[in-house]
């Protein structure tokens, strides 16, 4: 199983030290973390995309290009690229450019991004048609990367007439594409039909609830005549690693609480709904069900259990939240590289 590093780029004050990085420092930290991750043996780095809030990472391909210039082999991905809000023609161009500059290391994760309705309001888009728009945009992207002289007509995107996007991606026949999906069977079926990999949004629900999704994906993959050896399944977890659980809790709990409380408030502000959240904060309960915290051996044991449960090929770890200082994130990356990744491989 491969291990990736995920960051969504929240820009929060560290509740322990009271320090808040500048926006420039925050972006530089993300690049530095990716460089550290490559040296530590992580397989990929995944950058989230958000808009109009204190998730200030809004341009993943630009930051990934900066990472590409300081690395040589780590895969460059997202978590997620907003497949509804962005025009798929522009996505094809931007990430193909990144693929060329990085030597063929791009593999974006596409998602609907409907968790925060304020994004749709800011772009003047209708979230009620997001599912249909997403299906069209994903198919357009795959065709633009796989074919030249593309002609296409659907319901939501303007027709394409004999379009060949430039530049062409370096990877052939196209860069790998992940679909971030966990509740919509339509998205699961879309991924299987188009031969796309599946990234489960397991920070939003206990891993066990996603087993039916995995079963559906695997069934549909084979129903579409695809080789089971070519599919991939990934998941992500909020995580922290230390010498033991008690040490990890002491360091991580105040930052993790700040992050969860802030996300829940952002959901209310974005949607106007008070009955939607990522759950109340109970550190021990979250670490028992949703998150990972403990020694390297404890992480290995839990990640191995989830690999078996969900047939995982890729596991993304998200350390970077709630104002956690870069030097502590660096320590976690180094510890995972030295004591977790070798066991999982």
QUILIN-V64722 format. One record per residue. N is the residue number from 1. RES is the residue in three letters. PHI is phi in degrees with one decimal (999 if undefined). Layout:
BEGIN
n = (N/N)
res = (RES/RES)
phi = (PHI/PHI)
END
This chain:
BEGIN
n = (1/2/3/4/5/6/7/8/9/10/11/12/13/14/15/16/17/18/19/20/21/22/23/24/25/26/27/28/29/30/31/32/33/34/35/36/37/38/39/40/41/42/43/44/45/46/47/48/49/50/51/52/53/54/55/56/57/58/59/60/61/62/63/64/65/66/67/68/69/70/71/72/73/74/75/76/77/78/79/80/81/82/83/84/85/86/87/88/89/90/91/92/93/94/95/96/97/98/99/100/101/102/103/104/105/106/107/108/109/110/111/112/113/114/115/116/117/118/119/120/121/122/123/124/125/126/127/128/129/130/131/132/133/134/135/136/137/138/139/140/141/142/143/144/145/146/147/148/149/150/151/152/153/154/155/156/157/158/159/160/161/162/163/164/165/166/167/168/169/170/171/172/173/174/175/176/177/178/179/180/181/182/183/184/185/186/187/188/189/190/191/192/193/194/195/196/197/198/199/200/201/202/203/204/205/206/207/208/209/210/211/212/213/214/215/216/217/218/219/220/221/222/223/224/225/226/227/228/229/230/231/232/233/234/235/236/237/238/239/240/241/242/243/244/245/246/247/248/249/250/251/252/253/254/255/256/257/258/259/260/261/262/263/264/265/266/267/268/269/270/271/272/273/274/275/276/277/278/279/280/281/282/283/284/285/286/287/288/289/290/291/292/293/294/295/296/297/298/299/300/301/302/303/304/305/306/307/308/309/310/311/312/313/314/315/316/317/318/319/320/321/322/323/324/325/326/327/328/329/330/331/332/333/334/335/336/337/338/339/340/341/342/343/344/345)
res = (UNK/UNK/UNK/UNK/UNK/UNK/UNK/UNK/UNK/UNK/UNK/UNK/UNK/UNK/UNK/UNK/UNK/UNK/UNK/UNK/UNK/UNK/UNK/UNK/UNK/UNK/UNK/UNK/UNK/UNK/UNK/UNK/UNK/UNK/UNK/UNK/UNK/UNK/UNK/UNK/UNK/UNK/UNK/UNK/UNK/UNK/UNK/UNK/UNK/UNK/UNK/UNK/UNK/UNK/UNK/UNK/UNK/UNK/UNK/UNK/UNK/UNK/UNK/UNK/UNK/UNK/UNK/UNK/UNK/UNK/UNK/UNK/UNK/UNK/UNK/UNK/UNK/UNK/UNK/UNK/UNK/UNK/UNK/UNK/UNK/UNK/UNK/UNK/UNK/UNK/UNK/UNK/UNK/UNK/UNK/UNK/UNK/UNK/UNK/UNK/UNK/UNK/UNK/UNK/UNK/UNK/UNK/UNK/UNK/UNK/UNK/UNK/UNK/UNK/UNK/UNK/UNK/UNK/UNK/UNK/UNK/UNK/UNK/UNK/UNK/UNK/UNK/UNK/UNK/UNK/UNK/UNK/UNK/UNK/UNK/UNK/UNK/UNK/UNK/UNK/UNK/UNK/UNK/UNK/UNK/UNK/UNK/UNK/UNK/UNK/UNK/UNK/UNK/UNK/UNK/UNK/UNK/UNK/UNK/UNK/UNK/UNK/UNK/UNK/UNK/UNK/UNK/UNK/UNK/UNK/UNK/UNK/UNK/UNK/UNK/UNK/UNK/UNK/UNK/UNK/UNK/UNK/UNK/UNK/UNK/UNK/UNK/UNK/UNK/UNK/UNK/UNK/UNK/UNK/UNK/UNK/UNK/UNK/UNK/UNK/UNK/UNK/UNK/UNK/UNK/UNK/UNK/UNK/UNK/UNK/UNK/UNK/UNK/UNK/UNK/UNK/UNK/UNK/UNK/UNK/UNK/UNK/UNK/UNK/UNK/UNK/UNK/UNK/UNK/UNK/UNK/UNK/UNK/UNK/UNK/UNK/UNK/UNK/UNK/UNK/UNK/UNK/UNK/UNK/UNK/UNK/UNK/UNK/UNK/UNK/UNK/UNK/UNK/UNK/UNK/UNK/UNK/UNK/UNK/UNK/UNK/UNK/UNK/UNK/UNK/UNK/UNK/UNK/UNK/UNK/UNK/UNK/UNK/UNK/UNK/UNK/UNK/UNK/UNK/UNK/UNK/UNK/UNK/UNK/UNK/UNK/UNK/UNK/UNK/UNK/UNK/UNK/UNK/UNK/UNK/UNK/UNK/UNK/UNK/UNK/UNK/UNK/UNK/UNK/UNK/UNK/UNK/UNK/UNK/UNK/UNK/UNK/UNK/UNK/UNK/UNK/UNK/UNK/UNK/UNK/UNK/UNK/UNK/UNK/UNK/UNK/UNK/UNK/UNK/UNK/UNK/UNK/UNK/UNK/UNK/UNK/UNK/UNK/UNK/UNK/UNK/UNK/UNK/UNK/UNK)
phi = (999/-90.5/-119.5/-116.2/-108.8/-116.2/-138.8/-104.2/76.3/-67.1/-116.8/-121.3/-78.0/-65.3/-70.3/-86.9/-98.9/78.3/-90.3/-128.8/-65.0/-71.5/-62.3/-65.3/-63.5/-63.7/-68.0/-63.8/-60.0/-63.3/-63.3/-61.8/-61.0/-64.3/-63.5/-60.6/-62.3/-61.0/-61.9/-83.5/103.6/-66.0/-86.2/-152.6/-125.6/-125.0/-110.7/-73.9/-130.7/-138.6/-142.2/64.3/-159.4/-82.5/-81.2/-93.9/-88.4/-108.3/-130.5/-53.5/-64.2/-70.4/-68.3/-64.3/-65.2/-63.9/-64.2/-58.1/-71.2/-111.9/-133.1/-128.6/-141.5/-62.7/-74.2/-110.8/-140.6/-132.2/-159.5/-131.2/-78.2/-77.5/-71.9/-96.6/-73.0/-97.1/-73.3/-63.7/-65.7/-68.9/-59.2/-59.5/-69.1/-62.8/-78.8/-67.4/-60.3/-61.9/-61.4/-65.5/-65.8/-93.7/77.3/83.8/-120.0/-86.6/-154.8/-67.6/-103.3/-100.9/-141.3/-76.7/68.2/-87.2/-65.7/-119.3/-60.9/-62.2/-63.7/-66.0/-63.6/-65.0/-94.7/68.0/-118.1/-101.9/-69.1/-70.2/-108.4/-60.3/-63.3/-70.1/-62.9/-59.3/-60.0/-64.6/-65.8/-63.4/-64.1/-62.4/-58.7/-60.4/-67.5/-63.9/-82.0/-94.4/-133.1/-111.6/53.0/-81.6/-116.8/-151.0/-144.6/-137.4/-100.7/-110.3/-91.3/-61.1/-60.9/-109.2/-125.6/57.6/-95.8/-123.9/-73.8/-129.6/-77.4/-82.1/-63.2/-73.5/-70.0/-125.1/-77.8/-167.7/-63.5/-61.4/-130.5/-100.5/-111.6/-85.4/-153.1/-155.1/-125.6/-101.7/-65.8/-62.4/-68.7/-62.5/-65.2/-61.1/-60.5/-65.9/-64.4/-91.0/74.8/-102.9/-80.1/-114.6/-111.5/-87.2/-83.6/-78.8/-78.0/-105.6/-170.7/-62.7/-54.7/-60.6/-71.0/-94.1/-62.0/-61.9/-65.6/-61.8/-59.3/-62.6/-61.1/-65.1/-64.7/-69.4/-58.2/-72.8/-63.2/-89.4/75.4/-98.3/-70.8/-57.9/-68.8/-95.9/-84.6/-140.4/-129.9/-129.9/-145.7/-134.3/-141.6/-63.6/-153.4/-150.1/-130.3/-154.4/-67.1/-160.6/-62.9/-62.1/-66.4/-63.7/-63.1/-59.7/-84.0/-93.3/-53.7/-64.2/-71.1/-66.4/-61.7/-57.8/-65.2/-63.0/-61.3/-65.9/-61.2/-62.3/-68.1/-62.6/-61.8/-62.3/-65.5/-77.0/-104.4/75.1/-104.4/-100.8/-101.3/-122.6/-162.5/-99.4/98.9/-66.9/-89.3/-131.7/-56.3/-62.7/-67.1/-62.1/-73.7/-79.3/-116.8/-101.5/-107.9/-118.4/-153.4/150.5/-74.7/-53.8/-65.0/-65.7/-63.4/-59.9/-62.3/-69.6/-64.7/-67.5/-60.7/-72.7/-60.0/-68.8/-64.0/-110.8/56.4/-78.9/-107.8/-139.4/-131.2/-97.8/-110.3/-115.9/-91.2/-89.4/-156.4/66.0/82.8/-57.3/-65.6/-60.9/-65.0/-76.1/-62.5/-59.6/-63.7/-65.8/-60.4/-63.8/-66.1/-63.9/-63.1/-83.8/-123.4/-109.0/-58.8/-60.4/-71.1/-77.5/-92.2)
END
